[in-house]
Each structure stands twice: as C-alpha cells, then as structure tokens.
C-alpha cells in the first residue's frame, strides 16, 4: 500500500485522515497543498480515480464557488492547478485509487 494524503495543514478532516492511518500503523506520505501544490500528472490520476472534476473542488470557498459557472473542464483544471487551496481535502491516494474527503469506509477496503 502506497498512501499519499494531500491536504491543508489546518483542515480538520485532513488531520483525521492522518490519524486514521497512524492508528493502524499504515505508512503514508503527507503533502501540504498550500506549500507544494499538485502536479498535473498527480491531478490527472486523481481525477481519473474520482471520476468527476467537481468532486475535487471545495465549493465552500468563495473563489471556488465561481468555478461552478465555468463550462469548460479545462478552465476548471487550470484554476485548480493555479490555486491548490481550492481543492476539497483530504485527497487520499493509493496507487490508482483515490478518495476526496474523509472516507474511512473506503480506506478500510484498501487494507
């Protein structure tokens, strides 16, 4: 199992996800989206696993709410990659599998 957790340092759900894996002694790599962002390759892999770009966008953020009105998916992708704080977190990736948000019921199937 190769777990990566993309998150924001002050995100409560990201902290819960890290705690989930620590409690089960599962090693993971933590990536701070604010500091490091996400590469285009990682983004494409996660988008393919999740299935819909709208699942990745945190519409609670005012700037992200404007993305609802962009018709072209490529424009949404560009905005997300420019400003990684618009991602809904945590994004937990296990190889080609990925989840967005706190999803322990899915992570349990990965063990």
N, C-alpha and C positions, 0 to 999 in steps of 0.2 A: 504494500500500500504506500503510495506516494502522495501525501496530503499537502495541499497548499491552501492557506487561508488568506484571502485578500480582504483587507478591512481598513477601518479608520480607528485610530488609537482610542478615541473617546466614544466609540459605538458600543453600547451595552450588549447587543446581540453578537458582535464580534468577540467580545470578552467571554460571553457564554460559550461560543463555539470553541474557543481555545481551551476553556476549562473542560468542556466535554471530552476533547481528545487527550488532555493531560490526565484526567481521572482514569482513563482507560489505557494509559501508558502507550498511546499511539503517537509516534513522532510526526511532527508537521513543520512546515516552513511557513512563517508568518510574513506577509508582505504588506507594508503600510502604503495604502493607495495614495495618501497625501504626499508622502515623501518620494515614492518610487514610481507610482502610476502603474500602467499595464501596457505591455507591448501589444502590437497589432496581432501577432501570432497567438498570444495568450487569449486576447479578446475574441478572435475568430473561433478558437477551440471551445471557449466557454459559451459563446453564442450558439454554436452548433449543438452543444450538450443541453442547453436550456431550451432552445427551440425558437424563442421569440426575443427580439431585442428589447421589447417593452418590459420584460421581466427583469432586465438589468438596470432599469432607470428608477431612481428614487424620486417619485413624483411629489413627495412631501416637501422637497426643496424647491423654492420658488423658481429658480433658474431652470430646473429640470422640468417643471410643470409646462414651460413654454415648448418643450420638445414634443409634447402631445400633438401640437399643431403642425409639426414638420411632416410632410407627406413622404418624403424620400428617406428610406432607411439609411442610405449612405450619409445623409446630413446628420442624422442622429448619431451614427457611429463616429463621425468626425468630432462632434461636440463632446461625446463621452470620452474619447481619447484625449481631447484638449484639456478637459476638466474632469479628472478622475474622481472628484468629490461628488459627482452626480450619480455614481453607481450606488445601487442598493447593496448593503453589506449585511453579513459577511458573504463573500463568494467563496465557497469551499470546492476545491477541485481535487479529484482523484483520477489522475490519468486523463482519459477522455470523458469521464463523468464529472458533472458539476451541479451544484445547487446554489440558489440565491436565497439568503435569509437563514434563519435558524431552523434547521430541518433534521433533528436527531433521529427521527424515524427512518429517514433515507440513509443517513450515515451508518446506522446500525447494520444495514444490509451490506455495507462495504467491508465490515469486519471479517 
